[in-house]
Amino acid sequence: MKIESLVTFFICSALVNCVGQQVALPDEPPGVADENKASEVERLRFTVGVCAIFQDSRGDYWFGSHGEGLCRYDGEAFEYFTTKDGLADDHIRSVQEDSRGAIWVDTQHGVSRHEGNAFVSFPETRPVPSASRLVPSFLGSMQEQWRKSDTDLWFSAGTREGVFRYDGQQFRYLPFPHPGTSVTGNTYAVTGFSAGKNNVLWISTYAGVFGYNGENLTAINDETLGYSNRDDRIHVRCILEDSQGRLWIGNNGIGVLLKEGETIVNFSREHGRLMPMDAFESNTLAKRFSMNSGLQSVFALAEDCHGNIWFGDRDTGAWRYDGKTLVNFAIDEELSSQMIWDIYEDHSQNLLFAMAHGGVYQFTGSTFVKRF
């Protein structure tokens, strides 16, 4: 498989974000705790924002927070879980379900599984004192360890440059083969996953993107794309392969890259949605997030049932692309931040938006209402 590369630009400063990476500029604007808080009967009581949304096979919703643990909503009541209930950490990165109906939670400091009414955590997935280095090649036993099946579960590995794969029996830490030097100094710590066509699993990291088809692991990173200009440096925060096989790569700094076949273009730039980098950096450093106006800091990607592609931006809220037109929506003008951590379509095709400072909103077709 042809190896392509992306350079990552790390724009934000010294803040621990939803995936636990220290960054140079703030990844999220400040907000007021408990802003727009609704009744406990109808709303989540998280005050620090929602990082992840998942609906399981039973119809229950799971909401992961940015430091206050996990919540399950069964349609009648909210039930909250923290480290006191067995979670590995209260900072939730993602939630998924295995083929037997067990719920798995990827946290900032390890993986937990919900069993009955309690959580079991797996010590081997917790961070190690020093991050493992990248290995020089992808050969022999390492390639055998990277084998994949349809029932595998994949998890981030904290600050380590690799992933955890759970094959139904055990966890394996799988380091990435050396993809080249990151121009910006960013690490290959994982920020997201997307299952694609042709048995490909896409893995986004701060410093680039990996694609694994069960035999070969290929990289999109700074070396092969040749992004040396400061305005082209990227910082990958999310990834999505859509139903057409297009690969969307969301960045904190230069917006969205789009890969179609062997061609990669800057989607945000082509649609005139990038501010000059000097102005963007100045606003971000001064925390004047409301002055940023482009599709430039993208932390969430999703495709809805109609084939529309949705983008969640740190500063400008939600964007929808229908294949021709790119439209921007403010989620709620009264929120202190329009930042979106996650976009999720549930079993009833409701499109839900997890906000950094305001619970979960649902798109009605023309506007947004607070759902949870």
Summary of the structure (lengths in Angstrom):
residues: 372
radius of gyration: 19.3
end to end distance: 43.5
largest distance: 56.9
contacts: 1274
relative contact order: 0.15
helix: 9%
strand: 40%
